[in-house]
């Protein structure tokens, strides 16, 4: 189960404030692109959290190890 979108780690993740050793390559690419889009002003933090959360929800089995790393740290 994914932590709620209000959990602060989601914002750290999408803004690139904390670096996590992600195993899922698609998630890693999406998170890196999202951080760049936030910094350039193309994307809001809330929209970025929504996008990454939706990706993780859709592929929750593929990203479960990464979610454990992020939210247990």
Beta strands, then each sheet from edge to edge (+ up, - down):
end
